[in-house]
Amino acid sequence: MDERSLTVAAVRSVGPDSVAIDIETPPEFDAQPGQFVKLTLAVDGEDHSRFYTISSPDVDGEFEITIGIDPEGEVAPHIADLDAGDEVRIEGPFGSDYYEGEARAVILAGGPGVGPAIGIAERALQEGNEAAVVYQDSDPIHVDRIEALADDGALVEVLADDEDLTDAVAAAVADGGQVFVYGFADFLDEATAALEAAGVDGDDAKVENFG
Ligand SMILES: Cc1cc2nc3c(=O)[nH]c(=O)nc-3n(C[C@H](O)[C@H](O)[C@H](O)COP(=O)(O)OP(=O)(O)OC[C@H]3O[C@@H](n4cnc5c(N)ncnc54)[C@H](O)[C@@H]3O)c2cc1C
């Protein structure tokens, strides 16, 4: 999709320094959780673009993105200041590492990577499939949706930033499934090492590097 101006339906705090933004889905926009969009915002009169990954299980009517805000960041704090009714410029969807109806989804998420993790896990359970989520963040966000996933039968493990991923990843992949990894580069390195330790080839995982 070429860049379009879309309406913000809601902006919600979903935990410390984090917001979820619901955006009205335009006609002919089809996307899956794990795909991402390019959001362009004018800051001090200059256009800046950043990528954000779809964190809703579907894009029916609206779709959601989840944003971790570094108060020192150039763009994200301005996105957090948006209000319902504002317009945002969106291009996409992009990306090939998303949920495609796999029977078991094992999602490893660091920081704001939890967005696509919950979107994919919710979609998998809705379709009668299985999901496992290993989420590393000392200040977890989307806690209500994480708890709901566990209540609905997903295997869920939340770890602090200084905790080792090895055992949690080994437990999550023990029953097989397609592995997904979402987060910044340092998390991807840790997750890949944990996968290799569990005997899973990192090249078989669907991986999205946030930067
Ligand atoms: C394909 C793709 C998908 C993405 N999806 C998401 C998403 O769903 N949600 C989301 O919040 N971000 C996502 N990002 C990152 C996002 O595009 C921005 O880079 C981020 O919001 C920071 O923008 P900024 O302008 O506020 O910070 P900038 O001024 O660009 O400064 C960089 C900031 O990025 C963050 N950062 C950079 N590297 C790391 C790191 N290793 N660990 C932790 N933080 C780091 C820090 O907050 C840092 O201050 C994605 C990036 C890509 C490439």
The ligand as a Gaussian input file, in Angstrom:
#p B3LYP/6-31G(d) Opt

LIG

0 1
 C       10.919000      -4.001000      11.174000
 C       10.825000      -3.175000      12.433000
 C        9.729000      -3.334000      13.276000
 C        9.641000      -2.577000      14.462000
 N        8.548000      -2.747000      15.270000
 C        8.481000      -2.058000      16.445000
 C        7.361000      -2.224000      17.329000
 O        6.416000      -2.975000      17.053000
 N        7.355000      -1.511000      18.486000
 C        8.390000      -0.652000      18.834000
 O        8.317000      -0.014000      19.896000
 N        9.444000      -0.468000      17.996000
 C        9.502000      -1.129000      16.824000
 N       10.561000      -0.922000      15.982000
 C       11.548000       0.138000      16.351000
 C       11.004000       1.504000      15.941000
 O       10.920000       1.596000      14.504000
 C       11.892000       2.684000      16.427000
 O       13.227000       2.421000      16.107000
 C       11.766000       2.914000      17.925000
 O       10.417000       3.250000      18.263000
 C       12.679000       4.067000      18.382000
 O       12.339000       5.233000      17.699000
 P       12.693000       6.665000      18.302000
 O       12.634000       7.647000      17.196000
 O       11.863000       6.975000      19.501000
 O       14.173000       6.496000      18.833000
 P       15.509000       7.008000      18.122000
 O       15.673000       8.462000      18.353000
 O       15.560000       6.491000      16.730000
 O       16.615000       6.309000      19.043000
 C       16.862000       4.939000      19.139000
 C       16.019000       4.371000      20.252000
 O       15.612000       3.085000      19.823000
 C       15.548000       2.244000      20.896000
 N       16.547000       1.176000      20.716000
 C       17.448000       1.120000      19.735000
 N       18.186000       0.024000      19.879000
 C       17.717000      -0.611000      20.969000
 C       18.075000      -1.806000      21.635000
 N       19.062000      -2.581000      21.217000
 N       17.349000      -2.189000      22.717000
 C       16.347000      -1.430000      23.157000
 N       15.980000      -0.273000      22.568000
 C       16.657000       0.113000      21.503000
 C       15.886000       3.010000      22.118000
 O       14.669000       3.439000      22.670000
 C       16.726000       4.145000      21.554000
 O       16.763000       5.262000      22.349000
 C       10.670000      -1.652000      14.790000
 C       11.758000      -1.483000      13.918000
 C       11.842000      -2.232000      12.765000
 C       13.048000      -2.038000      11.872000

